[in-house]
Amino acid sequence: MSGSSTQVKQAVILAGGQATRLRPYTDTRPKAMVEVADRPIIDYQLDWLERHGVEQVVISCGYKAEVLREYLGDRERGLGITLLVEDEPLGRGGALKYAASGLPDRDDRYFALNGDILTWFPLEEFTDFHLARGGAVTLALAQYRTSWGIVDVDDDGVIEGFTQSPLLPFWINAGVYLFEPHVTPLLPDKGDHESTTFPELAARRELAGYRINGFWRGVDTVKDVKEASEQVPALLAAEPPVPAPR
């Protein structure tokens, strides 16, 4: 593992929102506590961060926060975890700003994760990429996979076959970021950073995009939970998702 991985010791996770598209799973728990292959999503995230050298994590939550608090209280200690409960919905940008206010070192860079994703890629390479470009924020990008099947048809209108849910030559925001600390005050108190702060940074060419070469999966619907629960055990059985830090 390269030395740059030790330069990011803190992270925030956004675990608020009611996630109505994940009902009935979220009738009794927040989205981050929805189980994939018998483990909550947030468990995979915390393990991934810890294995890459992160020591402190701040989790911003709101809906069913008591479920998350109880679970994290029973979790084996390793990471330092701080839970911040939103008094009212702040939006993703506001939640990021709120979570960052609880970081132990507000003058240092930090990772940020949406609480509804599963991914494993080398954070040390992500950090190297970010530092090499010297920008304000780096976004991890996942290749877009359509939920629709594609029909392969020739110029004469003859159907040659079908491709189910292929990857397309487009990239989407994967919900994993690396922030420089000076960006935090630029985030909105309420609202979405993707419609405010990020366009401003992009106009100044201070936003970078790192293409993930590894597993990524958003968990937004009941179908996503079922499919991810089938994918994850095979991935973990094949090899550890990330190397342990040395």
N, C-alpha and C positions, 0 to 999 in steps of 0.2 A: 504494500500500500504506500502510495506516495506521501510525502510530507504534507502536501496541501490539505489532506483530509483532516489533519489535526487543527486546521485554522477555523473550522466551523464547529463550535461546541454547543450551539443552542438552536432551538427550532420552535416553531409554533404550529399548532394543528387547529383547524377550524372545524368544530364539531357541533355547530348550532343548526338551526333549521328543523322543520317538522317532517320533511321528506314524505310528503303525501303519496308520491308514486311508489313508495316502498311499503305501503300498508298491505297486509296487516302487521308486518314485521315491526313497524315503527309505532304501532298503537301503544306499546308499553316501554319503548326504549328510543333513544336518539339513533340517528343513522349510523354513527360511528360504532355503536354497540350491536348492530346487526351482525349475526354470525354467518361466516363463510367457512364451510368445512369445519364447523363446530368451534370456531374461534371468532371473537369480535374483530371487525375490521381494524379497530384501533390497536389491537394487540400486534397485528402484523406490522403496522406502521411504527410502533414504538420499538419493536425488535429490530426492524430495519435501520432506524436511526441510531439505535444504541450500538449496533454492530459496526457502524461507520464512524464511531467516535463521538457522537453527540452525547452530552452529559446532562443538559437541562432542557426540558420541554414545557412550554406553556400551552394549555388547551383552552380555547374559547368555546363556551357552550351556552345553551339556553334551555331549549326544549328537553324535558326529562333529565335535567342535569343531575338529579339525585341518583339516578341509575348509574351514570358514569362515575360519579363521586364514590359510590359504594364499591364499584368494581375496581377502580384504581386504588382504593384504600386496601383492598385485599391482594393486589398484585405484588409479586415478589419485587423487592426494592433493587434497584440498579440505577435507573435514571432518576434524576430529580424532577418531579412533576408538579406543576402548579396549575390549578384549575381556576379559571376566571369565568364567572357566570354573568351573561348579559342581562341587564334589567329589562331591556326591550330589544327587538330585532334590529341589528345594526347594518345588515347587508354584509356581503363578503369583504368589501373594502374596509368598512367600519370595524368588522370583527378582526381583521388583520391588524389594524391600528391598535385596537383594544388589547389583543393578545400580546403584541410587541411591547406594550407598556409594562408587561409583567416579566420581561426578560431580565435575567440577572445582570447582563452587560449590555446596556442600550447603545453603547458606542462600538459594538462589534457586529459583524454580519451574521445573518441567521437564515436557516432554511424555513420554508413555510409549506404546509401541505393542506389540501382540502381533505376533509375527514371521510370522504366517500370513494377513495381510490385504493387500489392494490397495485403496487409496482415494486420491482426490484431491478435496480441498475446501479452501477458504481458511483456513489456520491463523490468519491475522490476525483473521478474524471469530470464530473459535473462541476466541481469546484475549480479544477484546473482550467476548464473551458471558460468559466466566469472570470477568473483572475487574468487570463490571457487577453481577454477583450476589454477589461477595465471599465465595464459598464456599471449601471446602477442596479439593474435587476436582470437575472437570467431566468427564463422560463424553460422548463422541460417540455418537450413536444412529443406527442405520440402520433404515430401514423393513423390516419382515419380509416376505420373499418366500417363499412356500411352494414346496416342491419337487413338490407334487402338483398335478394339473390340477383345476380347479373346474368342476362341472357346473351350468349355469344352468337351473333348473327352475321352472316357474310353479306357482301354487296348485293347479292341476288335475293336476299330475304330468306335464305335457308338457315334455320337454327342448327348450330353445330354442337351446342351443349349449354350447360348451366354452371355457374360458379356461385356458391353460397357464401355470402358475407365476405367478399374479398377486401383486402387492403387497397385503398385508393391512393393516388399520388398527391395527397394533401396532408397537412399537419395541423393538429389541434392542441390547444392548451391542455397539458396533462395534469394541471393542478399541483405541480411541485415547483417551487421557486427558490432562488437564492437572492436575498436582499442585502444591499449595503445599508448601513444604519441611517444614512442621511435621507433615505427615501421614506422612512416611517412617517415623519411629519407631513409628507405630501399626500398620504392616503386620506380618503374622505372620512369624516367622523361617522357618516352614515352613507350607505350606497355601495356601488360596485366599482372597484378599482379598474376593471377592464373598460369602463366607459369614461373614466376620469383620469386617473394617474397614469395608466399605461399608455394611452394615446399621446399624452404630453411627453412622456419619456421616449416613445418611439419617434416622435417628431424631432427630438433632439439627438436621435441615434444612440440612446443610452439603454436600449432594451435589446437583449440577446436571446437567441433561441437554440437550445441544446436538443438535438434529436436523440430520443431514447433508443438504444439498441438493447432491448430486454423486454421483460414482461410488463405490460400495463393493462389495467382494466378499471373502468369506471363502474361503480355499483349504484345505479340510479333506479332500477326497477326490480320487481320480483323475478323477472326473467334473468336479469344480471346476477342476482344472488344464486339462482339455481345453476347457471352456466359457470360462474366463478367457482362454486363449490365442487364442480366436476374438474375444473382445470387445476386448481391450486394443489391438491394432494399429489397429482402426477408431477407437477413442477418441483415440489419440495422433495419428492422421493428420488427424482433424477439427480439432483445436486443441490447443495445449499444455495439459497437465492443470492447471498452476498458473502464475501469472505469475512472472516472474523478479523478485527484489527490486531495488528502486531505492535 
